Amino acid sequence: MRLFIERIERIEEEIKGANDDRRDVYAELKSHGYDPKIVKMIVKDRSMSPHDRKERDAILETYRCALGEA
């Protein structure tokens, strides 16, 4: 059991390090004049399948039309 716990602890440290690296990259791109919120949206979009993205966009457009925002 100790070995499992130690492995989990190492993984947690790696995750923390990766999260710190990601935060640094977002700070760097902000310093170059980019909007981190928009970049996060792009990263999320790129992780979605084209079908899921099209479906999401269609639903979003439907809701905007229903609210008179289209």
N, C-alpha and C positions, 0 to 999 in steps of 0.2 A: 504494500500500500504506500509506503514511503516513496518508492520510486515513481509511482503515479502522481503523487502530490508534487514531488520535485519537478516532474515533467510539466505539470500544469503551471507551476510557478514560473518556470523558464518561458513557457508560451505566453503567460501573462506579461512578463517583462518584454518579450519581443513585440507583443501587441502595443504595449505602452510606448515603446521606442518608435514603432511605425506610426502611431497616432501623433507623436511629437514631430516626426518628420513631415507628416501631412500638414500639420498646423504651420510648420515653418515654410512649406511650399506655398500655402495660401497667403501667408504674410508677405512672402517675397513677391507673389504675383500682384498683391494689392499695392505694394510699393512701386510696381511698374505701371500702375494706373488701371489695372483690371478690377472688375467687380467680383469679389469672391462668391457672392450669392449666385450670380449668373454662371460662373464657372462650375459651382457645385451642381447646378441644374443640368449643365452640359454633361458632366461626369455621370450623373444619374441617368440621363437620357441614353448615353452611350452604353450603359450597362443593360438597358432594356432591349428586348427583341424588337425588331421592326414592327411586328404584328401588335405587340403590347403597346408600343409607342403610338401607333396609328389609332388603336382603340382608345387610348387615353385622350389623345388629341380630339377625337370625334366626340367623346363624352364631354370634354371641356368646352368644345364649341357649342354643343347642344345646350349646356347649362348657361353659357354666355348669351346665347340667343334668347333663352327663356327669361333672362334678366334684362334683356334689351341692351346688352353691352356689345353686341356684334356689329 
